[in-house]
């Protein structure tokens, strides 16, 4: 397995082994990681500013991370984002702190030089920004 699907598969495996209820923010229409989490029995939801025009088996809502609906995130164990834009990162950190949940980010490129080191035990550079639950 190579490329983006490999990255998303590794991230899904890592999260599935640690959390029961997660939310992917900025999911877009690439739901590979979310589908893997769903199939692993993890309670998964997705959010984005654009809800894809796909037939979805995963709950998906319109939500703007810059003005989030906190109640949507409040009962999650973990929020994660795969390749969010750099501008989203501070908003994601604020969101995770407000709802007191862990936050993982897989970066789009090499932005975030002040970000935490990649987590140990994950095959790809996944960063654990907010540590509350795990």
Secondary structure by P-SEA (a helix, b strand, c coil): cccaaaaaaaaaaaaaacccbbbbccccccaaaaaaaaaaccbbbbbccccccccccccccccccccccccccccccbbbbccccccaaaaaaaaaaaabbbbbbbcccccccccccccccccccccccccccc
